[in-house]
Amino acid sequence: MAGLVYFRKISEDADTVRYAFGPEPEDMARTLTVDKASRTSAVDDGRPDYLALKASRKINVLGTRSPDWPDRGMSAS
């Protein structure tokens, strides 16, 4: 069974980027915040889990390939 997570950028400032994420494009009810300097992320609801980890990892990978943080994306495994 594949693990899927979708994400989209919802806000960005000088220090952080916030993303909505979830198991389907229509179901991205949770959010995470990425610290740009340390590239660490925290789930805003305080419930780190597999989906949050997958989203965070994919966002960071895409963020290292471009000078801009990704607007949206997905990860499948």
Backbone bond lengths (Angstrom), bond angles and torsions (degrees), N, CA, C in turn:
res aa  C-N    CA-C-N  psi(-1)  N-CA   C-N-CA  omega(-1)  CA-C   N-CA-C  phi
1 M - - - 1.438 - - 1.525 108.94 -
2 A 1.308 117.32 133.08 1.458 122.24 -178.29 1.522 110.71 -81.67
3 G 1.316 114.68 145.81 1.458 120.86 172.60 1.517 107.96 -101.26
4 L 1.310 117.60 120.46 1.462 122.35 -179.52 1.511 110.58 -117.68
5 V 1.322 115.91 141.27 1.456 121.21 171.23 1.525 107.46 -142.52
6 Y 1.307 115.73 135.72 1.464 123.33 177.81 1.524 107.87 -112.99
7 F 1.334 116.53 149.79 1.453 119.84 177.71 1.525 110.11 -147.74
8 R 1.365 114.53 155.87 1.461 120.69 174.59 1.519 108.57 -149.26
9 K 1.320 114.64 142.30 1.461 120.73 -179.71 1.523 109.21 -70.03
10 I 1.334 115.96 133.30 1.461 119.50 178.27 1.526 112.06 -114.78
11 S 1.331 117.87 -20.69 1.459 120.19 174.82 1.522 109.76 -164.77
12 E 1.328 114.13 159.71 1.460 120.11 178.86 1.520 108.17 -153.88
13 D 1.339 115.83 138.35 1.450 120.93 171.64 1.525 107.98 -132.93
14 A 1.297 117.94 -168.56 1.466 121.04 -175.39 1.527 113.14 -62.68
15 D 1.339 117.24 -28.40 1.464 120.64 -174.02 1.519 115.69 -109.24
16 T 1.329 117.32 -27.24 1.464 120.19 -172.81 1.523 112.31 -137.35
17 V 1.335 114.06 161.31 1.461 122.10 172.38 1.527 106.28 -130.73
18 R 1.330 116.94 133.19 1.470 120.97 177.37 1.515 109.29 -109.28
19 Y 1.328 114.75 140.08 1.458 122.62 -179.73 1.523 110.08 -129.01
20 A 1.324 114.97 141.56 1.457 121.42 166.14 1.527 105.87 -88.84
21 F 1.325 117.76 144.97 1.458 120.25 178.17 1.515 110.29 -148.71
22 G 1.334 114.85 160.03 1.451 120.22 178.76 1.510 111.62 178.91
23 P 1.334 116.51 178.87 1.457 121.62 -174.54 1.532 114.28 -76.64
24 E 1.331 117.25 -14.13 1.464 121.59 179.67 1.520 108.66 -144.59
25 P 1.342 117.10 155.11 1.475 119.21 -179.61 1.533 112.74 -58.80
26 E 1.322 117.02 -29.31 1.465 120.94 179.81 1.530 112.23 -87.38
27 D 1.322 117.26 -5.28 1.460 121.61 -175.66 1.531 109.88 -129.17
28 M 1.330 115.73 69.16 1.459 121.03 176.84 1.530 108.21 -115.88
29 A 1.324 115.31 66.24 1.460 121.49 -174.08 1.522 113.42 -85.89
30 R 1.313 117.78 -15.25 1.458 120.71 -178.27 1.528 109.87 -98.90
31 T 1.338 116.14 160.13 1.467 120.08 179.71 1.523 110.40 -133.22
32 L 1.326 114.31 154.54 1.453 120.62 172.35 1.517 108.16 -136.79
33 T 1.314 115.53 152.43 1.453 122.65 -179.70 1.516 108.60 -117.15
34 V 1.335 115.71 129.41 1.460 122.42 179.59 1.523 108.45 -105.44
35 D 1.321 116.57 128.36 1.454 122.26 173.14 1.527 106.80 -82.75
36 K 1.312 117.73 118.84 1.461 121.50 -174.66 1.529 112.66 -63.92
37 A 1.310 117.77 -40.20 1.464 121.01 -176.27 1.525 112.11 -67.77
38 S 1.318 117.17 -47.37 1.470 120.56 -176.52 1.526 113.28 -93.14
39 R 1.351 115.59 -13.94 1.465 121.93 -176.81 1.532 111.88 61.53
40 T 1.310 116.65 24.47 1.462 120.46 174.52 1.518 108.55 -95.10
41 S 1.307 115.68 155.74 1.454 119.23 -179.99 1.523 110.09 -131.81
42 A 1.316 114.43 155.18 1.456 121.64 177.47 1.522 107.84 -134.74
43 V 1.313 115.03 136.34 1.456 120.91 177.41 1.523 107.07 -78.05
44 D 1.317 116.61 127.82 1.461 120.63 -174.05 1.519 113.72 -65.06
45 D 1.339 117.99 -24.64 1.460 119.74 178.54 1.530 112.70 -89.93
46 G 1.341 116.49 1.45 1.462 120.31 177.95 1.513 114.98 73.02
47 R 1.344 117.07 14.26 1.469 120.74 -179.28 1.522 110.53 -115.10
48 P 1.339 118.31 76.65 1.456 118.84 178.31 1.531 109.88 -65.93
49 D 1.320 116.15 133.13 1.454 120.59 179.66 1.524 108.66 -149.51
50 Y 1.317 115.96 -172.86 1.460 121.74 -176.57 1.530 112.08 -59.12
51 L 1.320 118.50 -44.61 1.467 120.61 179.69 1.520 111.44 -61.98
52 A 1.313 117.09 -43.05 1.465 120.97 179.58 1.527 110.47 -63.57
53 L 1.309 116.80 -42.46 1.462 121.19 179.06 1.531 110.96 -63.28
54 K 1.333 117.25 -45.53 1.469 120.90 179.25 1.526 110.94 -62.46
55 A 1.315 117.20 -44.01 1.464 120.45 179.25 1.523 110.10 -62.06
56 S 1.319 116.79 -48.00 1.458 121.55 -178.72 1.527 111.43 -59.46
57 R 1.305 117.09 -45.85 1.470 120.66 -179.79 1.521 111.88 -62.65
58 K 1.320 116.97 -45.14 1.468 120.43 -179.06 1.532 111.06 -66.06
59 I 1.316 117.24 -41.74 1.460 121.38 177.65 1.523 110.01 -59.43
60 N 1.327 117.25 -44.71 1.462 120.50 179.39 1.523 112.56 -66.00
61 V 1.313 117.64 -39.66 1.470 120.55 177.71 1.525 109.79 -61.91
62 L 1.318 116.77 -49.01 1.463 119.81 179.78 1.521 111.28 -65.30
63 G 1.322 117.43 -34.42 1.456 121.42 179.30 1.514 113.80 -66.97
64 T 1.318 117.61 -25.89 1.467 119.59 178.31 1.523 111.83 -82.48
65 R 1.308 118.09 -15.64 1.465 122.29 -178.86 1.527 113.08 -89.22
66 S 1.304 116.95 -8.51 1.458 121.27 -174.09 1.524 109.23 -143.84
67 P 1.322 117.24 154.22 1.466 118.17 175.85 1.533 112.54 -72.47
68 D 1.325 117.42 -13.78 1.463 122.14 -179.55 1.522 110.34 -110.11
69 W 1.310 115.95 149.41 1.462 120.49 174.36 1.522 107.99 -72.72
70 P 1.341 118.02 143.95 1.474 119.96 -176.46 1.526 112.51 -63.79
71 D 1.335 115.54 143.53 1.467 120.80 177.13 1.520 111.55 -77.05
72 R 1.321 116.22 -34.14 1.458 120.84 -179.25 1.523 108.79 -163.33
73 G 1.313 115.42 168.90 1.453 119.56 178.16 1.515 111.23 173.60
74 M 1.322 113.78 -174.53 1.463 120.75 177.38 1.505 108.80 -154.78
75 S 1.309 114.37 159.84 1.452 121.37 177.14 1.516 108.76 -134.81
76 A 1.313 114.94 135.18 1.467 120.94 178.93 1.516 108.75 -127.86
77 S 1.315 115.55 140.66 1.467 119.35 175.00 1.514 109.84 -147.34
